[in-house]
Amino acid sequence: SSGINAEYGFFYEMKGYTNNSGYILGQSILNGLLPSHTYGSCSGGDPLAIPSLSHEQLVNFHSSHYHPSNAIFYTYGDLPLETHLKKIGEVVNQFQPISPNTLVPSEPSWPEPKEIAVRGPHDPTVANNENNLTVAVSYKLPPLNDRYMNTALSVVTDVLCSGTQSKFYEALIISELGSDFAPGTGLHSYTKDSYFTVGVKGVAKDKVEQVLQAIDGVWNEVAENGLDDTQVAAVLHQIELSKKHQTTSFGLHLGVGILGAWLHNVKPADYLQFNTHIKKFKELESSGNHIKELVKEHFIDNQHKLTVTLIPDEEYGKKLGEKEEEILQEKTSQLTEADKEELQKQAHELQSAQNTVQDVSCLPCIQLSDVPPSPLHYPVNNTNVEGVPVQIYTGPTNGISYFRCLISDCDLVDEQESVLPLYSNIMSEVGAGGRSYQDCDLQKMLRTGKFSCSTHAAADRNQIDKYKLGTLLSSYCLDDNLPYMYSLWQELLSNPHFQETDRIKALLDADVAGQKDQITGSGHQFALTRSRSHISPLGELNEQIGGFKQAKTVQQFHSGDIQRLVSEVAGTHVSHSDRSLFSIALNTTPDKVDENLEALSQLLRGVPDIRSGKDYGIITRDIVAVESVNEFVKINNLGVNFCARSYRAVAASHPDSPTLTLLASLLSSKFLHREIREKGGAYGSGAMMNQQAFSFFSYRDPNNLATLSVFDQAVDWANQGSFTDQQLQEAKISIIGKLDAPTAPGARGVAEFLGGLDFDQRQAFRTGILNASRSEIQEVAARYLSGDQPHGNVVVGAETETSKFRDLGYGIDTFGQNN
C-alpha cells in the first residue's frame, strides 16, 4: 500500500450527488442532447474525472471564468441603487477587462434521432429491477432568445404533463406502462437551446417499445385534434395564480428565473414580457390550429430527438468503487518518494490553514446595536363559525384567499397513526362527490392553487413529551373563485372516492418508486428522524409517520392487499368527519372576510358535530426510561453515509431553548463545518435545536465513525467555550435574522396556528438569544450534551459497512425489499 488516501472534498460531494438515478438520467440527457459545447460535460464534476484535475487547471479556469468580464449583477429591494453600483464599481475597477469567450452557441440540429442506454444504481425497494427501467425522450427546442416560442411551448407541454387528466399521464401511467413520470419530465429553459423531456419510470423491459409508441401517439393525437380548451385554461390559470401569489423571496426567485436567459444574452426586460406572449398565444390559438402546428413542427417533425433508457445495475456501486480504486492506484504508482513527501507537506499546510481562525475584520458586519428591540408582529382576529374556532388575518394578499384547516388526530391508536400519511396523500388525490379523480384534479387546477392534504405533527411549545398530531387541509384561490374552492373541499370531506383502487395503487406505485432517490437526496433527514425516535415519544411518532418506518409501511401496503389499505383509510376518514376536531385559519383581504366566512359556514354545516365540548388538542405520551442507542441502517448501493446524533432537550418556550439554539448555530458554522465539511470531505453538516431535541448531522459523508467522533469533539469544544466573542455575536445576529425574516401575507399567523410560539414567547426567545452569555452556553452544553446523557446515534450507509458496525455492537436495520 502506498499509504496515500483519496481525500477529495468535491469528489465525495459529487459522488453522493451522482449516486441518484434521477441525476444520472438528467445528466445523460443533457450530455447526449446538447453534446457539442459546455452541456456535453458534467458542470459539477464527474467523480471519476475530479482526481485528474490539476491545481494549475483550477487556477486558470478560475481566473478566466470568475472575473467581472464574465459576470452579471442583479439587485432587488428598497435600498438605493446608486449605493450598490458604487460598491460594484469599486470592486470591478480593480480588474482589467478580458475576453472570457464563454458564449454558448446553439447546438447544430441532427439529421436523425439518436438513442442511448445508461446504467445506474438499482433500487433496493424493488423486487425485480429488470422491470424497473426508466425511459425518456428529449427534444431540442428553439433557443432562449425566441421568447414567444419558449412561452407557447411551455404552455403546451404543461397541458400535456400537468395533472392526472393530462394526455401523457393517461398514456404512460394510467395505462400502467410505468409507475410515475421520469425525473426531469417537462420543459427546461436554462440552456442556450431549451429542451423538453417526457418519460416514465418503473417500465418493464418488454414494454420499452410500447412506451415510445405511446409518446408518439400523444403527439399525433394533439396534431390531429388539438388540446382540450378547459385543460389549457387550467394551465393558464395556474400561471396567473403564480404571478399573484406572494412570497418573501420574490426578488430572489425573479433573479433566478431570468438568470438562464440573461446568461445567454437575452435581455431581462424581454424575458419579463410574459403577459404579452400569453396574449399572443391566445390570439393565435383562436383559429384552432396554432397548437397543432407547434406540436407538428417541434415534436413530430423534429429530428433532434434523444431516447434514453436507464437500466438499474445491482453491481453499479461495486463497479464504481473499483474504478475509483484503479484511479487511486494509477495516481499513486506514478508518485516518487519526493512527490509523496511534497503531498505530506501540502496536507500539513492545508490542515494548518483549516485550523487557523480567519480574520474577518475586513468584512462588513451588522452589530447587535442594529437589531430592533422587538420582532415583527402580525395581529390576528379570532372568531367562531358553527362551533369551530377560526383565526383570521387580514392584509394585502393580492386578491388571493388562503384556507387552512387542522383536524386533530389525538384519538388515533398507533396502527392508525402509521396510516395517516397515506390517508393524507390519498385523500387529496381521489375523486369526490360526482367527480372522478381526473375531473377533481382538473377543477383544482382551474379554480385553486396548492390544494393539499398533509400530516402535521408539532411539538408542544410549553411541555416536553407532549405534541399535537393532525391532518392539515390547505389551499388558496383567486377571490373570484372562493365559492368553487370551498365547494371542492365540501365534496372531498363528505364523499371521497376511496373505492378508486386503481388510483390508490398508482399513488403507491409512485411513492415506492421515489423512495430510493428521496433517501439519497435527503438521507440526513431520515437519519435525524431515526436518531430522535430513540429519545422521545415525539421522535418515535415522527419516525412512524415520516421516517424509515413510514417508508416500510408504504412498501408493505404496496405489496399487500389494497383492500386492507382502503379499509384503513376509509376508517381514518370517518374519525375525521367531526367538525369538533377542526380549527381553521384564513388569510384574506378585509373586504373578503364576510364572503369567506359565509362559504366556510356552509362547508362546516355539512360536517357532523360529534364530540363537541371535548378538548382534543395536546397528546401526552409517557416516556419509558431512555438509554443511549447505536444503530446502523444499511442500504444497498449507497455510496456515502448520513450520520446523526440526538439528545433529549427542552420545549421551545423553556428558558434554555434560546441558549441551545445559539449553541447549535455556533457549532454548525464554527466547528462542524470546518471538521466535517472542510477536513472530512462531507457535502454538509450541522447542529440544530428543534422537535424537543438537540441534534448533530452530516450529509453525503465519506466517513461514519470518524464523524461520530467529531460529534464528541464538538461537545468538548462547546464545554470549553472555544469560540470568540465575535463568533458569538455573529451567531446571535444570524439567528435574529431568521427570526425577523418577513412573512408573506398569505402565511402570517400560520406558525402560531400550527403550534408555534405566540408573540410574547417569541419576544422572550429573542431576548434569550440576545442576552445569552458564554458561561450560559457552556452550562447548557454540559447539562444536555454530556457523555452520560442518553442519545441516539444513527448511521445510514452502504451494506458493505454492516460487519464493522455489527462488531461494534450497533443494532442493524435494513432498508430495501422484504425488510
C-alpha positions in Angstrom: 0.0 0.0 0.0 1.2 3.5 -0.8 -0.2 4.9 2.4 -1.9 7.6 0.3 -5.7 8.1 0.7 -8.1 9.8 -1.6 -9.3 12.9 0.3 -11.1 14.9 -2.4 -13.8 17.0 -0.9 -15.6 17.7 -4.1 -15.1 14.1 -5.2 -17.3 13.0 -2.3 -19.8 15.8 -2.8 -20.4 14.7 -6.4 -20.2 11.0 -5.6 -23.1 11.4 -3.3 -25.0 13.7 -5.7 -24.4 11.3 -8.7 -25.5 8.2 -6.8 -29.0 9.1 -7.7 -30.9 7.7 -10.7 -32.6 11.0 -11.4 -29.3 12.8 -11.6 -27.8 10.2 -13.9 -30.8 10.3 -16.2 -30.8 14.1 -16.3 -27.1 14.4 -16.9 -27.2 11.7 -19.6 -30.0 13.7 -21.4 -28.1 17.0 -21.2 -24.8 15.5 -22.3 -26.4 13.5 -25.1 -28.9 16.0 -26.5 -26.6 19.1 -26.4 -23.1 17.5 -26.7 -21.0 19.9 -28.8 -20.2 22.5 -26.2 -20.4 23.1 -22.4 -23.5 20.9 -21.9 -21.5 17.9 -23.1 -19.7 17.9 -19.8 -20.8 17.5 -16.2 -20.8 21.0 -14.7 -20.4 19.8 -11.2 -17.6 17.4 -12.0 -17.6 13.7 -12.8 -16.4 12.0 -9.7 -14.1 9.8 -11.8 -12.6 12.8 -13.6 -12.2 15.1 -10.5 -8.9 13.4 -9.3 -7.3 14.3 -12.7 -7.9 18.0 -12.2 -4.6 19.8 -11.6 -4.1 22.8 -9.4 -2.9 24.8 -12.5 -6.1 23.9 -14.4 -8.3 25.0 -11.5 -6.4 28.3 -11.1 -6.6 29.0 -14.9 -10.3 28.2 -15.0 -11.0 30.5 -12.0 -9.1 33.4 -13.5 -10.9 33.3 -16.8 -14.4 32.5 -15.6 -14.7 34.0 -12.1 -14.0 37.5 -13.4 -16.1 40.7 -13.7 -15.9 40.5 -17.5 -17.9 37.2 -17.2 -20.3 38.4 -14.5 -23.8 39.8 -14.3 -25.1 41.8 -11.3 -28.6 41.7 -10.0 -30.0 43.7 -7.1 -33.5 43.8 -5.7 -35.0 45.7 -2.8 -35.7 49.2 -1.5 -32.0 50.2 -0.9 -30.7 53.0 -3.2 -29.4 51.5 -6.4 -26.6 54.1 -6.5 -25.1 52.7 -3.4 -24.9 49.2 -5.0 -23.5 50.5 -8.2 -20.8 52.4 -6.4 -19.7 49.4 -4.4 -19.8 47.2 -7.5 -17.7 49.7 -9.4 -15.1 49.9 -6.7 -14.6 46.1 -7.0 -14.8 45.8 -10.8 -12.4 48.7 -11.4 -9.6 46.6 -9.7 -9.7 44.2 -12.7 -8.5 44.6 -16.3 -11.1 43.6 -18.9 -10.7 40.2 -20.5 -12.5 38.2 -23.2 -13.6 35.1 -21.4 -15.1 33.6 -24.6 -17.9 31.9 -22.7 -20.8 32.5 -25.0 -22.5 29.2 -25.8 -23.5 28.5 -29.4 -26.7 26.8 -30.4 -26.4 23.1 -30.8 -26.3 22.0 -34.5 -29.5 20.2 -35.4 -29.3 16.5 -36.1 -30.4 14.8 -39.4 -31.9 11.9 -37.4 -32.9 10.9 -33.9 -30.4 9.1 -31.5 -30.7 6.5 -28.7 -28.5 5.7 -25.8 -28.7 3.3 -22.8 -27.0 4.1 -19.5 -26.7 2.2 -16.2 -27.4 3.5 -12.7 -27.9 2.2 -9.2 -30.6 -0.3 -8.7 -33.5 0.3 -6.3 -33.4 -1.9 -3.2 -37.1 -1.3 -2.6 -38.0 -3.1 -5.9 -38.1 -6.9 -6.1 -37.3 -7.1 -9.9 -35.2 -4.4 -11.2 -35.5 -5.8 -14.8 -39.0 -4.3 -14.6 -37.8 -1.0 -13.2 -36.3 0.7 -16.2 -36.7 4.4 -16.9 -37.4 5.5 -20.4 -37.3 9.2 -21.5 -37.5 11.0 -24.8 -36.0 14.6 -25.2 -36.4 17.1 -27.9 -34.2 20.1 -28.7 -36.4 23.3 -29.0 -35.8 26.9 -30.1 -33.1 29.0 -28.3 -34.0 31.1 -25.3 -33.9 34.4 -27.3 -37.1 33.2 -29.0 -39.2 34.3 -26.0 -42.6 33.8 -27.6 -41.9 30.3 -28.8 -40.5 29.3 -25.4 -43.6 30.7 -23.7 -46.0 29.0 -26.1 -44.2 25.6 -25.8 -44.2 25.9 -22.1 -48.0 26.2 -22.0 -48.4 23.3 -24.5 -46.1 20.9 -22.6 -47.6 21.9 -19.2 -51.0 21.0 -20.5 -49.7 17.6 -21.7 -47.9 16.8 -18.4 -49.8 18.6 -15.6 -52.4 16.6 -13.7 -53.9 13.2 -13.9 -56.1 14.3 -16.8 -53.2 15.2 -19.0 -52.6 13.2 -22.1 -49.1 12.0 -21.2 -50.3 10.9 -17.7 -53.1 8.9 -19.3 -50.8 7.4 -22.0 -47.9 6.4 -19.7 -49.2 5.9 -16.1 -52.9 5.2 -16.2 -52.1 2.7 -18.9 -49.7 1.0 -16.4 -46.7 1.2 -18.7 -44.9 2.8 -15.8 -45.3 3.9 -12.2 -44.7 7.7 -12.5 -43.2 10.3 -14.7 -39.4 10.1 -15.1 -37.4 12.7 -13.2 -36.9 15.8 -15.3 -40.2 15.5 -17.3 -41.1 18.9 -18.5 -39.7 22.0 -20.4 -36.1 23.0 -19.5 -35.3 26.7 -20.3 -31.9 27.3 -18.7 -29.7 26.1 -21.6 -28.9 28.0 -24.7 -31.4 25.8 -26.6 -34.4 24.9 -24.5 -35.5 21.3 -24.5 -38.4 19.2 -23.4 -38.3 15.7 -21.8 -41.1 13.3 -21.3 -40.6 9.8 -19.8 -41.7 7.3 -17.3 -40.1 5.1 -14.6 -40.9 1.6 -13.4 -41.0 0.2 -17.0 -40.8 -3.5 -17.7 -38.0 -4.5 -20.1 -40.6 -5.8 -22.7 -42.6 -2.6 -22.6 -40.0 -0.1 -23.7 -41.2 0.0 -27.3 -44.8 0.4 -26.1 -43.7 3.5 -24.1 -42.1 5.1 -27.2 -45.2 4.3 -29.2 -47.4 5.9 -26.6 -45.4 9.1 -26.6 -45.5 9.3 -30.4 -49.3 8.5 -30.2 -49.9 11.6 -27.9 -48.1 13.9 -30.3 -50.0 12.5 -33.3 -53.3 12.9 -31.4 -52.7 16.5 -30.5 -51.5 17.4 -34.0 -54.8 15.9 -35.3 -57.3 17.2 -32.6 -55.5 19.9 -30.6 -55.9 20.2 -26.8 -58.9 20.5 -24.6 -59.8 24.1 -24.0 -60.6 23.6 -20.4 -57.2 22.0 -19.8 -55.4 24.9 -21.5 -57.5 27.3 -19.4 -56.4 25.4 -16.2 -52.7 25.8 -17.0 -53.2 29.5 -17.8 -55.0 29.9 -14.5 -52.1 28.4 -12.6 -49.7 30.8 -14.4 -51.9 33.8 -13.4 -52.1 32.5 -9.8 -48.4 32.0 -9.6 -47.8 35.6 -10.6 -50.2 36.9 -7.9 -49.1 34.5 -5.1 -46.7 36.4 -2.8 -43.6 35.0 -1.3 -40.9 36.7 0.8 -38.3 35.6 -1.7 -39.9 37.2 -4.7 -36.8 39.1 -5.7 -34.5 36.0 -5.4 -36.9 33.9 -7.4 -37.2 36.6 -10.0 -33.4 36.8 -10.4 -33.0 33.0 -10.6 -35.9 32.9 -13.1 -34.3 35.3 -15.6 -30.7 34.0 -15.0 -30.7 31.3 -17.6 -31.9 33.6 -20.4 -29.7 36.5 -19.2 -26.6 34.4 -19.3 -27.3 33.6 -22.9 -27.7 37.3 -23.9 -31.4 37.6 -23.6 -32.4 41.0 -22.2 -34.1 40.6 -18.9 -36.8 43.1 -19.9 -37.6 40.8 -22.9 -37.8 37.8 -20.6 -40.4 39.5 -18.4 -42.9 40.3 -21.2 -44.8 37.3 -20.2 -48.3 38.7 -20.4 -47.6 39.9 -24.0 -46.6 36.4 -25.1 -49.7 34.8 -23.4 -51.9 37.3 -25.2 -50.3 36.4 -28.5 -50.7 32.7 -27.8 -54.4 33.1 -27.1 -54.9 35.2 -30.3 -53.1 32.7 -32.5 -54.9 29.7 -30.9 -58.3 31.3 -31.5 -58.0 29.8 -35.0 -57.8 26.3 -33.5 -54.6 25.4 -35.4 -51.7 27.0 -33.6 -51.2 24.3 -31.0 -51.4 21.6 -33.8 -48.8 23.4 -35.8 -46.5 23.8 -32.8 -46.6 20.1 -32.0 -46.0 19.1 -35.6 -43.1 21.4 -36.1 -41.3 21.0 -32.7 -42.1 17.4 -31.8 -43.4 15.2 -34.7 -41.0 16.6 -37.4 -38.2 17.3 -35.0 -35.2 15.0 -35.8 -33.1 16.3 -32.9 -34.6 13.8 -30.5 -32.8 11.6 -28.0 -34.2 8.5 -26.4 -32.5 7.5 -23.1 -33.1 4.2 -21.3 -31.8 4.0 -17.7 -31.1 0.4 -16.7 -30.7 -0.5 -13.0 -27.5 -2.4 -12.2 -27.0 -4.2 -8.9 -23.3 -4.0 -9.4 -23.3 -0.3 -10.1 -21.8 0.8 -6.8 -19.3 -2.0 -6.8 -18.1 -1.2 -10.3 -17.8 2.5 -9.4 -15.8 1.7 -6.4 -13.4 -0.5 -8.4 -12.9 2.3 -10.9 -12.1 4.7 -8.1 -9.6 2.3 -6.7 -8.0 1.9 -10.1 -7.6 5.7 -10.4 -6.1 5.9 -7.0 -3.6 3.1 -7.8 -2.7 4.7 -11.1 -2.1 8.1 -9.4 -0.1 6.7 -6.5 2.0 4.4 -8.7 3.4 7.4 -10.6 4.5 9.2 -7.4 8.2 9.3 -6.5 9.3 9.5 -2.9 9.8 13.2 -3.4 6.2 13.5 -4.6 4.9 11.7 -1.5 6.9 14.0 0.8 5.6 17.0 -1.1 2.0 15.7 -0.7 2.5 15.2 3.0 3.9 18.7 3.3 0.9 20.1 1.5 -1.5 18.1 3.7 0.1 19.5 6.8 -0.1 23.0 5.4 -3.8 22.5 4.5 -4.6 21.2 8.0 -2.8 24.2 9.5 -4.8 26.6 7.3 -8.0 24.9 8.2 -7.3 25.2 11.9 -6.4 28.9 11.6 -9.1 31.3 12.7 -9.7 33.6 9.7 -9.5 37.4 10.1 -13.0 38.7 9.1 -12.5 42.2 10.3 -12.4 43.5 6.7 -15.9 42.3 6.1 -19.0 44.4 6.8 -20.8 43.2 9.8 -24.2 44.1 11.4 -23.8 45.0 15.1 -26.1 43.9 17.9 -26.9 47.5 18.3 -28.5 47.4 14.8 -31.0 44.8 15.9 -34.6 46.1 16.5 -35.9 45.6 20.0 -39.0 43.5 19.0 -39.9 41.0 16.3 -42.4 41.8 13.6 -46.0 41.2 14.8 -49.0 40.4 12.6 -52.1 40.5 14.8 -55.0 38.2 14.0 -58.6 38.1 15.0 -60.4 35.0 16.4 -64.0 34.1 15.9 -66.2 31.0 15.9 -68.1 29.5 12.9 -70.5 26.7 13.5 -68.7 25.9 16.8 -65.3 25.8 15.1 -62.5 28.2 16.2 -61.4 30.4 13.2 -58.3 32.6 13.1 -58.4 35.4 10.6 -55.6 37.5 9.3 -56.5 40.4 7.0 -53.9 42.2 4.9 -52.6 42.7 1.4 -52.9 39.2 0.0 -53.1 40.5 -3.6 -56.5 39.2 -4.5 -56.0 35.7 -3.1 -57.6 34.0 -0.1 -55.8 31.3 1.9 -57.6 28.5 3.7 -56.1 26.0 6.3 -58.0 23.5 8.4 -56.2 21.4 11.0 -58.1 18.3 12.1 -57.0 16.8 15.4 -55.8 13.2 15.3 -55.4 12.8 19.1 -57.8 9.9 19.3 -55.9 7.5 17.0 -54.1 4.4 18.1 -50.5 3.6 16.9 -51.6 1.5 14.0 -53.9 4.3 12.7 -51.1 6.9 13.1 -48.9 5.0 10.7 -51.6 5.2 8.1 -52.1 8.9 8.5 -49.5 10.0 5.8 -51.1 7.5 3.3 -54.5 8.8 4.2 -53.4 12.4 3.6 -51.8 11.5 0.3 -54.8 9.6 -0.9 -57.4 12.0 0.4 -56.4 14.9 -1.8 -55.8 12.7 -4.9 -59.0 10.7 -5.3 -62.3 11.7 -6.8 -65.1 13.2 -4.7 -68.9 13.8 -5.0 -69.9 13.3 -8.6 -66.4 13.8 -10.0 -63.7 11.3 -10.9 -60.2 11.9 -9.6 -59.2 13.3 -13.0 -62.1 15.7 -13.1 -61.3 16.7 -9.5 -57.7 17.3 -10.5 -58.8 19.5 -13.4 -61.1 21.5 -11.2 -58.4 22.1 -8.6 -56.1 23.4 -11.4 -58.9 25.5 -12.9 -60.0 27.1 -9.6 -57.4 26.8 -6.9 -53.7 26.6 -6.1 -51.8 24.1 -3.9 -54.9 22.1 -2.9 -53.3 19.7 -0.5 -53.7 17.4 2.5 -50.8 16.5 4.8 -50.0 15.0 8.1 -48.9 17.6 10.7 -47.0 16.8 14.0 -45.9 19.7 16.2 -44.1 19.6 19.5 -46.0 21.3 22.3 -44.4 24.7 22.8 -44.6 24.5 26.6 -44.0 20.9 27.8 -41.6 18.2 26.6 -43.1 14.9 25.5 -46.3 16.5 24.5 -47.3 17.2 20.9 -50.1 17.9 18.5 -51.0 15.5 15.7 -53.3 16.4 13.0 -54.3 16.4 9.3 -53.8 19.7 7.6 -56.0 20.7 4.7 -54.6 23.7 2.7 -55.5 25.6 -0.4 -55.7 29.1 -1.8 -57.5 30.7 -4.7 -58.2 34.0 -6.5 -61.0 35.7 -4.7 -63.3 35.3 -7.7 -63.1 31.5 -7.2 -63.9 31.4 -3.4 -67.2 29.5 -3.9 -65.5 26.9 -6.0 -62.7 26.3 -3.6 -65.0 25.7 -0.6 -67.3 23.5 -2.8 -64.4 21.3 -3.7 -63.5 20.8 0.0 -67.1 20.1 0.8 -67.3 17.4 -1.8 -64.0 15.9 -0.6 -64.9 15.9 3.1 -68.4 14.5 2.5 -67.8 11.9 -0.2 -64.2 10.9 -1.1 -63.9 8.1 -3.6 -61.8 5.6 -1.6 -63.2 2.9 -3.9 -60.9 4.1 -6.7 -58.5 1.3 -6.1 -56.6 1.7 -9.4 -55.9 5.3 -8.4 -54.7 4.4 -5.0 -52.5 1.6 -6.4 -51.0 4.2 -8.8 -50.3 6.6 -5.9 -48.5 3.7 -4.0 -46.5 2.8 -7.2 -45.3 6.4 -7.5 -44.5 6.6 -3.7 -42.4 3.5 -3.7 -40.7 4.4 -7.0 -39.4 7.6 -5.5 -38.2 6.2 -2.1 -34.6 5.4 -3.1 -33.9 8.8 -4.7 -35.6 10.5 -1.7 -33.3 8.9 0.7 -30.1 9.5 -1.3 -31.2 13.2 -1.6 -32.4 13.7 2.0 -30.6 10.9 3.9 -29.7 13.2 6.7 -33.3 13.9 7.5 -34.0 10.2 7.7 -31.0 9.7 10.0 -32.1 12.6 12.2 -35.7 11.3 12.4 -34.4 7.9 13.3 -32.0 9.2 16.0 -34.7 11.3 17.6 -37.0 8.2 17.7 -34.8 6.7 20.3 -35.1 9.6 22.8 -38.7 10.8 22.9 -42.3 9.9 22.1 -42.4 12.8 19.6 -39.4 11.4 17.8 -40.9 8.0 17.8 -44.1 9.4 16.2 -42.1 11.3 13.5 -40.2 8.1 12.6 -43.6 6.3 12.3 -45.2 8.9 10.1 -42.1 10.3 8.2 -39.0 8.1 8.6 -37.8 4.7 7.6 -40.8 3.1 9.4 -43.2 5.1 7.3 -41.3 4.1 4.1 -41.6 0.4 5.1 -45.3 0.8 5.9 -45.8 2.1 2.3 -43.8 -0.8 0.9 -45.9 -3.3 2.9 -49.2 -1.9 1.7 -47.8 -1.7 -1.8 -47.0 -5.4 -1.9 -50.1 -6.4 0.2 -53.9 -6.3 -0.2 -55.0 -3.0 -1.5 -58.4 -3.5 0.1 -56.9 -3.5 3.5 -55.4 -0.1 2.9 -58.7 1.2 1.5 -60.5 -0.1 4.6 -58.0 1.6 7.0 -58.0 4.9 5.0 -61.8 4.9 5.0 -61.8 4.3 8.7 -59.5 7.2 9.3 -61.7 9.5 7.3 -64.7 8.5 9.4 -62.9 9.6 12.5 -62.1 12.9 10.8 -65.7 13.6 9.9 -66.4 15.6 13.0 -66.1 19.4 13.0 -65.5 19.5 16.7 -61.9 18.3 15.8 -61.5 21.3 13.4 -59.6 24.5 13.8 -59.3 26.9 10.9 -57.1 29.8 9.7 -58.0 32.3 7.0 -55.7 34.9 5.4 -57.6 37.3 3.1 -58.2 41.0 2.4 -60.6 42.9 4.7 -63.3 43.1 2.0 -63.4 39.3 1.5 -63.8 38.3 5.2 -67.6 38.0 5.1 -67.6 36.1 1.8 -65.0 33.6 3.2 -67.0 33.2 6.5 -70.3 32.6 4.6 -68.7 29.9 2.4 -67.0 28.4 5.4 -70.2 28.2 7.4 -71.8 26.3 4.5 -68.9 23.9 4.3 -68.9 23.2 8.1 -72.7 22.7 8.3 -72.1 19.6 6.1 -69.7 18.1 8.6 -71.3 16.4 11.8 -70.5 17.8 15.3 -70.0 14.5 17.2 -67.6 15.2 20.1 -68.4 18.8 20.8 -67.2 20.3 24.1 -64.2 18.0 24.5 -60.6 19.1 24.3 -58.8 17.4 21.5 -55.6 19.4 21.4 -52.4 18.1 23.2 -51.3 14.5 23.2 -49.2 13.2 26.1 -47.2 10.0 25.9 -45.5 8.6 29.0 -41.8 8.0 28.2 -40.1 4.9 29.3 -36.5 5.0 30.6 -34.3 6.4 27.8 -30.9 4.8 27.1 -28.3 5.5 24.5 -28.9 3.6 21.3 -26.4 3.0 18.4 -27.9 1.9 15.1 -26.7 1.3 11.6 -29.3 1.4 8.7 -27.8 -0.4 5.6 -28.9 0.4 2.1 -27.5 -1.4 -1.0 -25.6 0.8 -3.5 -25.4 3.8 -1.2 -22.0 5.3 -1.9 -21.9 7.8 1.0 -23.0 8.0 4.7 -25.5 10.1 6.6 -24.8 10.4 10.3 -26.9 11.8 13.1 -26.9 12.0 16.9 -29.8 13.4 19.0 -30.1 14.3 22.7 -33.3 15.0 24.7 -33.6 18.7 25.1 -36.5 21.1 26.2 -39.7 22.6 24.9 -39.4 25.7 22.7 -40.7 28.1 25.5 -38.2 26.7 28.1 -35.6 29.3 29.2 -32.8 27.1 28.0 -34.2 26.8 24.4 -32.7 30.0 23.0 -29.3 29.2 24.5 -29.4 25.7 23.0 -30.4 27.2 19.7 -27.5 29.6 19.9 -25.2 26.7 20.7 -26.4 24.9 17.6 -25.6 27.9 15.4 -22.1 28.2 16.8 -21.4 24.5 16.4 -22.7 24.5 12.9 -20.7 27.4 11.4 -17.6 27.5 13.7 -16.8 23.9 14.3 -18.7 21.2 12.4 -18.3 22.9 9.0 -14.6 23.0 9.4 -14.2 19.5 10.8 -16.8 17.6 8.8 -17.1 19.6 5.6 -13.6 21.1 5.0 -11.5 18.4 6.6 -13.7 15.3 6.3 -15.0 16.0 2.8 -18.7 15.7 3.6 -21.2 17.7 1.5 -22.7 19.2 4.6 -23.1 19.1 8.3 -24.7 21.0 11.2 -26.4 21.1 14.6 -29.9 22.0 15.3 -32.3 22.5 18.2 -35.9 21.6 17.3 -38.6 18.9 17.9 -37.6 19.0 21.6 -34.2 17.5 20.7 -30.6 18.8 20.1 -29.1 17.1 17.1 -25.9 16.7 15.1 -25.9 15.5 11.5 -23.7 15.0 8.4 -24.8 14.9 4.8 -23.2 12.8 2.0 -20.3 11.9 4.2 -17.4 9.7 3.2 -16.8 8.9 6.9 -19.0 7.5 9.6 -17.2 6.6 12.8 -14.8 9.5 12.3 -17.8 11.8 12.1 -19.3 10.4 15.3 -16.0 11.2 16.9 -16.3 14.7 15.7 -19.7 15.0 17.4 -17.9 14.1 20.6 -15.2 16.8 19.9 -18.0 19.3 19.2 -19.4 18.8 22.7 -15.9 19.3 24.2 -15.4 22.4 22.1 -18.7 23.8 23.5 -18.0 22.8 27.1 -14.6 24.6 26.9 -16.2 27.8 25.4 -13.7 27.6 22.4 -15.4 30.4 20.5 -14.6 34.0 20.3 -16.8 36.9 21.3 -17.0 37.9 17.6 -18.3 34.4 16.7 -20.9 34.5 19.4 -22.1 37.9 18.1 -22.3 36.5 14.6 -24.3 33.5 15.7 -26.8 35.8 17.6 -27.2 38.0 14.5 -27.7 35.0 12.3 -30.5 33.6 14.4 -32.2 37.0 14.9 -32.1 37.4 11.1 -34.0 34.2 10.7 -36.5 35.1 13.5 -37.1 38.6 12.0 -37.4 37.4 8.4 -40.6 38.9 6.8 -43.6 36.6 6.4 -45.7 36.7 3.3 -49.3 37.9 3.8 -50.7 34.5 2.9 -48.7 32.9 5.7 -49.0 35.5 8.5 -50.2 34.0 11.8 -49.9 30.4 10.5 -46.9 29.4 12.5 -48.7 30.1 15.8 -51.9 28.5 14.4 -49.9 25.3 13.8 -48.5 25.2 17.3 -45.5 27.7 17.2 -44.6 30.2 19.8 -47.0 33.1 20.4 -45.8 36.7 20.2 -44.9 37.0 23.9 -43.0 33.8 23.8 -41.2 34.8 20.6 -40.2 38.1 22.3 -38.8 36.1 25.3 -37.0 33.7 23.0 -35.5 36.6 21.1 -34.4 38.3 24.3 -32.9 35.0 25.4 -30.8 34.8 22.3 -29.5 38.4 22.6 -28.7 38.1 26.3 -27.1 34.6 26.3 -23.5 34.6 27.7 -20.5 32.4 27.1 -20.9 30.8 30.5 -24.6 30.0 29.9 -23.8 28.3 26.6 -21.2 26.2 28.4 -23.7 25.3 31.1 -26.4 24.1 28.7 -23.8 22.1 26.7 -22.7 20.4 29.9 -26.3 19.8 31.1 -27.8 18.4 27.9 -24.9 17.1 25.9 -22.6 15.5 28.5 -21.3 12.0 28.0 -23.8 10.4 30.4 -26.8 11.9 28.7 -28.8 9.3 26.7 -28.7 9.9 23.0 -29.4 8.2 19.7 -26.6 7.6 17.2 -27.7 6.6 13.7 -25.6 6.0 10.6 -27.2 5.4 7.3 -24.7 3.8 4.9 -23.8 1.1 2.4 -24.4 -2.6 3.3 -20.7 -3.2 2.8 -20.2 -1.4 6.2 -22.5 -3.7 8.1 -20.0 -6.1 9.6 -17.9 -3.2 11.0 -20.9 -1.8 12.9 -22.2 -5.2 14.0 -18.8 -5.9 15.6 -19.1 -2.6 17.4 -22.4 -3.6 18.9 -24.7 -1.4 16.8 -28.2 -2.5 16.1 -28.6 -3.3 12.4 -31.6 -2.4 10.3 -32.1 -2.9 6.5 -33.9 -0.6 4.1 -35.0 -2.3 0.9 -37.1 -5.0 -0.5 -38.6 -7.5 2.0 -37.5 -5.8 5.2 
